[in-house]
Amino acid sequence: MSAIDYSDKIPNNVNLSEDRTLQRALEHWQPNYLEWWKDMGPEGSHGFDVYLRTAVSVDPQGWAQFGHVKMPDYRWGIFMNPAEKDRKIHFGDHMGENVWQDVPGEHRANLRRIIVTQGDTEPASVEQQRHLGLTAPSQYDLRNLFQINVEEGRHLWAMVYLLHKHFGRDGREEADALLQRNSGSQDNPRILEAFNEETPDWLSFFMFTYFTDRDGKFQLCALAESAFDPLARTTKFMLTEEAHHMFVGESGVGRVINRTCQVMNELKTDDPAKLRAAGVIDLPTIQRYLNFHFSVTIDLFGADQSSNAATFYSTGLKGRYEEGKRQDDHVLKGQTYKILEVQGGQLVEREVPMLNALNEVLRDDYIKDSVGGVERWNKLIEKAGLPHRLSVPHKAFHRNIGSLAGVKVSPEGRVVSEAEWQAKVGEWLPTPEDRAYVASLMGRVVEPGQFANWIAPPVMGINRQPVNFEYVRFN
């Protein structure tokens, strides 16, 4: 007798009920996953009924079914976008050939590495956010946190499916290891440094979901171009869910700004001390949080020159963002791209082979996209009749990877001395006092329709429900 009812427990469009080998692998993995969720998932939440969106198919009717469900009973499914008939590889050295349905032996190690690195970020962010439910500013926000958590869990399932299906014993071992690493662990940390940072408060959470989940969007878009068709189809479907995570971030920061602007106008002051006394988060503190999360996130794109990036592109494993819309030869040999480095105390541009600069290309696309949301936040401040503006710091600011690692650069892009950096870093990045103040605001508000003093309510609820809907039932 099978341990899992595949059509019900694991909604899927990968023919799971017919694949005995895969069933056996997942029957071994699923109990460990549920154990991980119990130990490392959202703290104290296992008995709650949460109004969640569940994907049960990839069509528009099926991918967003809403209802109250206990999170440990959430149906984590395995979905791919429908196959594209006669899809061809459209970049790199194999351009024009048929896409691969199986892993070519020579690309096995690199594909496994790509899938494991992507897969590792998914449970990491759940671990980073596991205590946030205890300080939620509203039931609406608590529900959004839990929705993001279960979807990060589903994205982990998506990568684990690929590992189990296409990588044999190696894949099974890697899938097990994804549950053994832990965010911030001294002994067995997550692979990427940003996923070992704490997410200690809701302002950090909103910045993380705006900036760091946006990195996820760009990485998934690059993988959605892959010549390995199962990876491309899996990541395309993941992108439909990633959009909600970025919405939570952008609207969350926007609501913090709206509330702050309201109090600034009521008190007729922009004095941070007076605004803090009134229990809201002053705009300079929001700017410092923005600077921190933006700079940590752009490091996730990797070194500005990378032979791995060149290999992944030329071999067809990972494309560029919106590869199909670009007007070039999609092979890039002989083309160049500008990167930044420091010479004689100045930032200067240097032309390097574009194939080696593809991390930088993706980073620059990401930066353009990030600026859009910051401009929308500025429109909220402008609408409130206030002169202040938020800005994205220079891409050389506070970097720890590549040629800019450890270089001291102001948010405006000026190379500064160690002494000036030490004197001004408290104006540029969150101080321990900032973090302590923001932490002091984090009381739990969970009556339907009630919101913490430091954040404005949303304009509308989820799935056309009212803002004061009972999104979480605390049984």
C-alpha positions as CSV (number, residue, x, y, z in Angstrom):
1,M,0.0,0.0,0.0
2,S,1.5,3.4,-1.0
3,A,2.2,5.8,1.8
4,I,1.0,8.8,-0.1
5,D,-2.1,9.5,-2.2
6,Y,-0.2,11.2,-5.0
7,S,-3.2,13.0,-6.7
8,D,-4.3,14.5,-3.4
9,K,-1.4,14.9,-1.0
10,I,1.1,16.1,-3.7
11,P,-0.8,17.9,-6.4
12,N,1.4,17.6,-9.5
13,N,1.6,17.6,-13.3
14,V,4.7,15.4,-13.5
15,N,2.9,12.0,-13.6
16,L,4.0,11.2,-10.1
17,S,1.5,8.4,-9.6
18,E,3.2,6.4,-12.5
19,D,6.8,6.9,-11.3
20,R,7.6,4.3,-8.7
21,T,11.3,5.2,-8.3
22,L,10.4,8.9,-7.7
23,Q,7.6,7.9,-5.3
24,R,10.1,5.8,-3.2
25,A,12.5,8.8,-3.1
26,L,9.8,11.2,-2.0
27,E,8.4,8.8,0.6
28,H,11.8,8.8,2.2
29,W,12.2,12.6,1.9
30,Q,8.7,13.8,2.8
31,P,8.8,12.8,6.5
32,N,12.2,14.5,6.9
33,Y,10.7,17.6,5.3
34,L,7.8,17.6,7.6
35,E,10.1,17.1,10.6
36,W,12.2,20.1,9.3
37,W,9.0,22.2,9.0
38,K,8.1,21.3,12.5
39,D,11.5,22.2,13.9
40,M,12.5,25.1,11.7
41,G,9.3,26.4,10.1
42,P,7.1,29.3,11.5
43,E,7.3,29.1,15.3
44,G,4.2,28.2,17.2
45,S,2.0,28.1,14.1
46,H,1.3,24.4,13.6
47,G,-2.3,24.5,15.0
48,F,-3.5,27.6,13.2
49,D,-5.9,27.6,10.3
50,V,-4.4,30.0,7.8
51,Y,-6.2,31.5,4.7
52,L,-3.7,30.2,2.1
53,R,-3.4,30.0,-1.6
54,T,-2.6,26.5,-2.9
55,A,-1.5,25.5,-6.4
56,V,-3.3,22.4,-7.6
57,S,-2.6,22.8,-11.3
58,V,-0.8,25.3,-13.6
59,D,-3.8,26.7,-15.3
60,P,-5.2,30.1,-14.1
61,Q,-8.1,28.4,-12.3
62,G,-5.9,25.8,-10.5
63,W,-2.8,27.6,-9.4
64,A,-4.5,29.9,-6.8
65,Q,-7.1,28.0,-4.7
66,F,-7.8,29.8,-1.5
67,G,-9.0,28.3,1.8
68,H,-8.2,27.9,5.5
69,V,-5.6,25.2,6.0
70,K,-3.2,24.1,8.8
71,M,0.3,24.7,7.4
72,P,1.7,21.2,8.2
73,D,-1.2,19.9,6.1
74,Y,-0.5,22.3,3.2
75,R,-0.4,20.4,-0.1
76,W,3.1,21.1,-1.4
77,G,2.8,20.3,-5.1
78,I,5.3,19.7,-8.0
79,F,4.5,21.7,-11.1
80,M,6.1,22.6,-14.4
81,N,4.9,25.0,-17.0
82,P,3.5,23.0,-20.0
83,A,6.2,21.8,-22.5
84,E,6.8,24.1,-25.4
85,K,6.6,22.0,-28.6
86,D,9.9,21.7,-30.5
87,R,11.6,24.1,-28.1
88,K,15.2,24.9,-29.2
89,I,18.2,26.1,-27.3
90,H,18.3,29.9,-28.0
91,F,21.7,31.0,-26.7
92,G,25.3,29.8,-26.2
93,D,27.3,27.2,-28.2
94,H,24.4,24.8,-28.6
95,M,22.0,27.5,-30.1
96,G,19.5,26.0,-32.5
97,E,19.7,22.4,-31.1
98,N,16.8,20.7,-29.3
99,V,16.5,21.4,-25.6
100,W,17.5,18.5,-23.3
101,Q,14.9,16.5,-21.5
102,D,17.7,14.6,-19.6
103,V,20.9,15.8,-18.0
104,P,23.8,15.6,-20.4
105,G,26.7,13.8,-18.6
106,E,29.2,16.6,-19.2
107,H,26.9,19.2,-17.6
108,R,25.8,17.0,-14.7
109,A,28.0,18.6,-12.0
110,N,27.2,22.2,-13.0
111,L,23.5,21.6,-13.3
112,R,23.4,19.9,-9.9
113,R,25.3,22.8,-8.4
114,I,22.9,25.4,-9.9
115,I,19.8,23.4,-8.7
116,V,21.2,22.9,-5.2
117,T,22.2,26.5,-4.8
118,Q,18.7,27.7,-5.9
119,G,17.1,25.0,-3.7
120,D,19.1,26.0,-0.6
121,T,17.8,29.5,-0.6
122,E,14.2,28.3,-0.2
123,P,14.3,26.7,3.2
124,A,16.9,29.2,4.3
125,S,14.4,32.1,4.1
126,V,11.8,30.1,6.0
127,E,14.4,29.6,8.7
128,Q,15.4,33.3,8.7
129,Q,11.7,34.3,9.1
130,R,10.6,31.6,11.6
131,H,10.2,34.0,14.6
132,L,8.4,36.8,12.8
133,G,4.9,35.4,13.4
134,L,5.4,36.2,17.1
135,T,5.6,39.9,16.4
136,A,3.2,40.3,13.4
137,P,1.8,43.8,13.0
138,S,-1.6,42.4,11.9
139,Q,-3.4,39.3,11.0
140,Y,-3.2,40.3,7.3
141,D,0.6,40.5,7.6
142,L,0.8,37.2,9.5
143,R,-1.1,35.5,6.7
144,N,1.2,37.0,4.1
145,L,4.2,35.8,6.0
146,F,2.8,32.3,6.2
147,Q,1.9,32.3,2.5
148,I,5.5,33.2,1.6
149,N,6.7,30.5,3.9
150,V,4.6,27.7,2.4
151,E,5.6,28.8,-1.1
152,E,9.3,28.8,-0.3
153,G,8.6,25.3,0.9
154,R,7.0,24.5,-2.4
155,H,10.0,25.9,-4.3
156,L,12.2,23.6,-2.3
157,W,10.0,20.7,-3.4
158,A,10.4,21.9,-7.0
159,M,14.2,21.7,-6.8
160,V,14.1,18.4,-4.8
161,Y,11.9,16.9,-7.6
162,L,14.6,17.7,-10.2
163,L,17.3,16.3,-7.9
164,H,15.4,13.0,-7.3
165,K,14.2,12.6,-10.9
166,H,17.4,13.4,-12.8
167,F,20.5,12.9,-10.5
168,G,20.1,9.4,-9.0
169,R,21.9,8.8,-5.7
170,D,23.8,12.1,-5.8
171,G,20.5,13.9,-6.2
172,R,19.0,12.0,-3.2
173,E,22.0,12.9,-1.0
174,E,21.8,16.6,-2.1
175,A,18.0,16.6,-1.4
176,D,18.7,15.3,2.1
177,A,21.5,17.9,2.7
178,L,19.0,20.7,1.8
179,L,17.2,19.9,5.1
180,Q,20.5,19.5,7.1
181,R,22.0,22.9,6.5
182,N,20.5,25.7,8.6
183,S,20.5,29.5,8.2
184,G,23.1,31.0,10.5
185,S,24.5,27.7,11.7
186,Q,28.1,27.7,12.8
187,D,28.7,24.1,11.7
188,N,26.5,23.7,8.6
189,P,25.3,27.1,7.3
190,R,23.3,27.9,4.1
191,I,25.4,28.2,0.9
192,L,24.9,31.9,0.2
193,E,25.9,34.5,2.8
194,A,22.7,36.7,2.6
195,F,20.7,33.6,3.6
196,N,22.7,33.3,6.9
197,E,21.7,36.9,8.0
198,E,19.0,37.3,10.6
199,T,15.6,38.7,9.7
200,P,14.9,40.1,13.2
201,D,12.0,42.4,12.6
202,W,9.2,43.2,10.1
203,L,11.0,46.2,8.5
204,S,13.9,43.8,7.7
205,F,11.3,41.2,6.4
206,F,9.7,43.7,4.1
207,M,13.1,44.9,2.8
208,F,14.1,41.2,2.3
209,T,11.0,40.3,0.4
210,Y,11.4,43.4,-1.8
211,F,15.1,43.2,-2.5
212,T,16.2,39.6,-1.9
213,D,13.1,37.9,-3.3
214,R,13.7,40.2,-6.4
215,D,17.1,38.5,-6.7
216,G,15.2,35.3,-6.7
217,K,13.1,36.6,-9.6
218,F,16.2,37.4,-11.6
219,Q,17.9,34.1,-10.9
220,L,14.7,32.2,-11.8
221,C,14.3,34.2,-15.0
222,A,17.9,33.3,-16.0
223,L,17.2,29.6,-15.2
224,A,13.9,29.7,-17.1
225,E,16.0,30.2,-20.3
226,S,18.0,26.9,-19.6
227,A,18.6,24.3,-22.3
228,F,17.7,21.7,-19.6
229,D,14.0,21.9,-20.2
230,P,12.7,20.5,-16.9
231,L,14.6,23.2,-15.1
232,A,13.3,25.9,-17.4
233,R,9.7,24.8,-17.0
234,T,10.0,24.4,-13.2
235,T,11.4,27.9,-12.7
236,K,8.8,29.5,-15.0
237,F,6.1,28.2,-12.7
238,M,7.9,29.3,-9.6
239,L,8.0,32.9,-11.0
240,T,4.2,33.1,-10.7
241,E,4.5,32.7,-6.9
242,E,7.6,34.9,-6.6
243,A,5.5,37.9,-7.7
244,H,3.5,37.8,-4.5
245,H,6.6,37.8,-2.3
246,M,7.8,41.0,-3.9
247,F,4.3,42.5,-3.6
248,V,4.5,41.8,0.2
249,G,7.8,43.6,0.4
250,E,7.0,46.6,-1.8
251,S,3.5,47.2,-0.3
252,G,4.9,46.5,3.3
253,V,7.6,49.2,3.0
254,G,5.0,51.5,1.4
255,R,2.6,51.1,4.3
256,V,5.4,51.8,6.8
257,I,6.2,55.0,4.8
258,N,2.5,56.0,4.6
259,R,2.2,55.8,8.4
260,T,5.4,57.7,9.0
261,C,4.3,60.5,6.6
262,Q,0.9,60.7,8.3
263,V,2.6,61.2,11.7
264,M,5.1,63.7,10.2
265,N,2.2,65.8,8.9
266,E,0.3,65.5,12.1
267,L,3.2,66.6,14.2
268,K,4.7,68.9,11.6
269,T,8.2,67.5,12.1
270,D,10.8,65.4,10.4
271,D,12.9,65.1,13.6
272,P,13.7,61.4,14.0
273,A,13.6,61.6,17.9
274,K,10.1,63.1,17.9
275,L,8.9,60.6,15.3
276,R,10.3,57.7,17.4
277,A,8.7,59.1,20.5
278,A,5.4,58.9,18.5
279,G,6.1,55.2,17.7
280,V,6.8,55.3,14.0
281,I,9.9,54.6,11.9
282,D,11.6,57.8,10.7
283,L,12.6,58.0,7.0
284,P,16.4,58.1,7.6
285,T,16.1,54.8,9.4
286,I,14.1,53.3,6.5
287,Q,16.9,54.6,4.2
288,R,19.6,52.9,6.2
289,Y,17.6,49.6,6.2
290,L,17.2,50.0,2.4
291,N,21.0,50.6,2.0
292,F,21.8,47.4,3.9
293,H,19.4,45.1,2.2
294,F,20.1,46.4,-1.3
295,S,23.9,46.0,-0.8
296,V,23.7,42.6,0.7
297,T,21.4,41.4,-2.1
298,I,23.5,42.7,-5.0
299,D,26.4,40.6,-3.7
300,L,24.2,37.5,-4.3
301,F,24.8,37.9,-8.0
302,G,28.4,36.9,-7.5
303,A,31.8,38.3,-8.6
304,D,31.7,40.8,-11.4
305,Q,34.0,38.6,-13.5
306,S,33.3,34.9,-13.3
307,S,34.5,32.0,-15.5
308,N,31.6,29.9,-14.1
309,A,29.1,32.5,-15.4
310,A,30.7,32.3,-18.8
311,T,30.6,28.4,-18.8
312,F,26.9,28.3,-17.6
313,Y,26.0,30.6,-20.5
314,S,28.1,29.1,-23.3
315,T,26.9,25.6,-22.4
316,G,23.2,26.7,-22.3
317,L,22.7,26.1,-18.6
318,K,21.7,29.6,-17.6
319,G,20.7,32.5,-19.8
320,R,20.3,36.2,-19.3
321,Y,17.2,38.0,-17.9
322,E,14.7,38.1,-20.9
323,E,17.3,36.5,-23.2
324,G,14.7,36.3,-26.0
325,K,14.2,40.1,-26.1
326,R,17.8,40.9,-26.5
327,Q,19.1,42.1,-29.9
328,D,22.5,40.5,-30.2
329,D,23.9,37.2,-31.4
330,H,23.2,35.3,-28.1
331,V,26.7,33.8,-28.2
332,L,28.6,36.9,-27.0
333,K,32.1,35.9,-28.0
334,G,34.1,39.0,-28.7
335,Q,31.6,41.3,-27.0
336,T,32.6,43.4,-23.9
337,Y,30.8,44.9,-20.9
338,K,31.9,47.6,-18.4
339,I,32.6,46.7,-14.8
340,L,33.8,48.9,-11.9
341,E,37.0,48.8,-10.0
342,V,39.1,51.2,-7.9
343,Q,42.2,52.8,-9.3
344,G,44.1,55.5,-7.5
345,G,41.3,56.1,-5.0
346,Q,38.7,56.5,-7.8
347,L,36.0,54.3,-9.2
348,V,36.7,53.6,-12.9
349,E,35.0,51.6,-15.6
350,R,36.9,48.8,-17.3
351,E,35.8,46.8,-20.4
352,V,36.0,43.1,-19.9
353,P,34.7,40.1,-22.1
354,M,30.9,40.1,-21.7
355,L,30.8,36.3,-21.2
356,N,32.9,36.7,-18.1
357,A,30.7,39.7,-16.9
358,L,27.3,38.0,-17.0
359,N,26.9,38.2,-13.3
360,E,27.3,42.0,-13.6
361,V,24.8,42.1,-16.5
362,L,22.2,40.4,-14.4
363,R,23.1,42.6,-11.4
364,D,22.6,45.7,-13.5
365,D,19.2,44.5,-14.8
366,Y,18.3,43.8,-11.2
367,I,19.3,47.3,-10.1
368,K,17.1,48.9,-12.8
369,D,14.2,46.9,-11.6
370,S,14.8,47.7,-7.9
371,V,14.9,51.4,-8.6
372,G,11.4,51.3,-9.9
373,G,9.9,50.3,-6.6
374,V,11.9,52.9,-4.7
375,E,10.5,55.5,-7.0
376,R,7.0,54.3,-6.2
377,W,7.8,54.7,-2.5
378,N,9.0,58.2,-3.3
379,K,5.6,59.0,-4.9
380,L,3.9,58.1,-1.6
381,I,6.1,60.6,0.2
382,E,5.5,63.2,-2.5
383,K,1.7,62.6,-2.3
384,A,2.0,63.3,1.5
385,G,3.4,66.7,0.5
386,L,6.8,66.0,2.0
387,P,10.2,66.9,0.4
388,H,12.2,63.8,1.5
389,R,13.2,61.1,-1.0
390,L,14.6,57.6,-0.7
391,S,17.3,56.4,-3.0
392,V,19.2,53.2,-4.0
393,P,22.8,53.4,-2.9
394,H,25.6,53.2,-5.5
395,K,26.4,49.7,-6.5
396,A,29.9,49.9,-5.1
397,F,28.6,50.7,-1.6
398,H,29.1,48.1,1.2
399,R,30.2,45.3,-1.1
400,N,31.8,42.0,0.0
401,I,32.2,40.2,-3.3
402,G,34.2,40.7,-6.5
403,S,36.6,43.6,-7.3
404,L,34.6,46.0,-5.1
405,A,34.8,43.7,-2.0
406,G,35.8,45.8,1.1
407,V,36.3,49.0,-0.8
408,K,35.0,51.9,1.2
409,V,32.5,53.8,-0.9
410,S,29.7,56.3,0.2
411,P,26.1,55.7,-0.9
412,E,26.6,58.4,-3.5
413,G,29.5,56.5,-5.0
414,R,32.5,58.4,-3.6
415,V,35.6,56.4,-2.5
416,V,36.2,57.4,1.1
417,S,39.0,56.7,3.7
418,E,38.7,54.2,6.5
419,A,38.4,57.1,8.9
420,E,35.5,58.7,7.0
421,W,33.8,55.4,6.7
422,Q,34.0,54.8,10.4
423,A,32.8,58.3,11.1
424,K,29.7,58.1,8.8
425,V,28.8,54.4,8.7
426,G,26.1,55.1,11.3
427,E,24.4,57.5,8.9
428,W,24.6,54.9,6.1
429,L,23.8,51.5,7.6
430,P,21.5,50.5,10.5
431,T,23.1,51.0,13.9
432,P,22.5,48.8,16.9
433,E,20.4,51.6,18.2
434,D,18.2,51.6,15.0
435,R,17.8,47.9,15.3
436,A,16.9,48.1,19.0
437,Y,14.4,50.8,18.3
438,V,12.7,48.9,15.4
439,A,12.7,45.8,17.6
440,S,11.0,47.7,20.4
441,L,8.0,48.4,18.1
442,M,7.5,44.7,17.3
443,G,4.5,43.9,19.4
444,R,2.0,41.3,18.2
445,V,-1.3,42.6,16.9
446,V,-3.7,39.8,15.7
447,E,-7.3,41.0,16.2
448,P,-8.9,41.1,12.7
449,G,-8.7,44.5,11.2
450,Q,-6.3,45.9,13.8
451,F,-2.8,47.2,12.9
452,A,0.3,48.1,14.8
453,N,0.9,51.8,15.2
454,W,3.9,51.9,13.0
455,I,2.3,50.6,9.8
456,A,-0.8,51.7,7.8
457,P,-3.5,49.2,6.7
458,P,-3.4,47.9,3.1
459,V,-5.7,49.4,0.6
460,M,-7.4,46.0,0.1
461,G,-7.4,42.5,1.5
462,I,-6.3,39.2,-0.1
463,N,-8.3,37.6,-2.8
464,R,-11.0,40.3,-2.6
465,Q,-11.6,39.6,1.1
466,P,-12.0,42.6,3.4
467,V,-9.0,43.9,5.3
468,N,-10.6,42.8,8.6
469,F,-11.2,39.3,7.4
470,E,-10.2,36.4,9.7
471,Y,-7.1,35.4,7.8
472,V,-5.7,33.3,10.7
473,R,-7.9,31.3,13.1
474,F,-6.0,30.6,16.3
475,N,-7.5,27.3,17.4
